[in-house]
Amino acid sequence: MTEENLPQPPRIRRCPECGSNRLMRDYECAEIVCMGCGFVVATKLADQGPEWRAFDDEQRAKRARAGAPLTFTIHDKGLSTMIDWHDRDVYGKRLAPGQKAQIYRLRKWQRRIRVSDATERNLAFALSEISKIANNLNLPKNILETASVIYRKAVKERLIRGRSIQGVTAAAIYVACRQCGVARTLDDIAQASTVNKKEVGRSYRFLIKELNYFIPPLKPSQYITKFSNQLTMQGKVEEIAHKILATAKELKLTSGRGPTGIAAAASYIASVLTGERKTQREIAEIAQVTEVTIRNRYKELVERLQFVIYL
């Protein structure tokens, strides 16, 4: 039986007899009983849990038969069977010499057929490249899964032909970062991968166009936390920088401005106001913008927001 055909428990919220919503599940009798009038609302409930019992974590781990969850970061989604090299049976006993030769042949052919055609070989190599880039950038698991799904869609639409695997994988990582709201620039992606910024940008625009993705524009507030962590500033500085950006957004000072430049200027103003001052050069190196950009954005924010700053 498939999961859709399994008997589902009745979703009863009120007692049909008295209208009370105080219902109790009696697992020993497999019944749903109304606590108000005692009416048996449903009977013969199916227990969808395991048929075994466990009394501690170690026993539960030994008796559980479920494997690892599905993941898009492996070309076969983690469903393949692995034959280990211990040459022991399920009871831990050593195999006979004839069985060892048979297991060796099984292991060899299992390894060969795990990656059977060119598409799977492409996926296996590309997904390993995506994992490497994600590890270099310290990206969370959801970015890795999203980038893997994007690359699988590109393979399905046959968009990889004539393009380098490294360029498309780097572009998939950048698209995933933009979709999930993680602040990473093309320069960051290019430094973590083996391709240059121009190639990553070209592959990114190609994927956006062919897969019809909508990528929301980056917000300056997404860079504030990144800058604060890299500059090792206190949480108070980050909080004030967010307030400065919120006020600037209300006054429409952020429209037409680069998000990294105005976020760097807000971080600089917040560091000066809190007494934990960072130089414009330090912030410019972290934000990968010029000092002139920070000065221009800084002067606009100070003038329009009417800050009084003593340098």
Helices and strands as residue ranges (DSSP letters): E 23-26, E 31-34, E 40-42, H 57-63, H 97-114, H 118-137, H 141-156, H 165-180, H 186-192, H 197-211, H 221-231, H 235-250, H 259-273, H 280-287, H 291-305
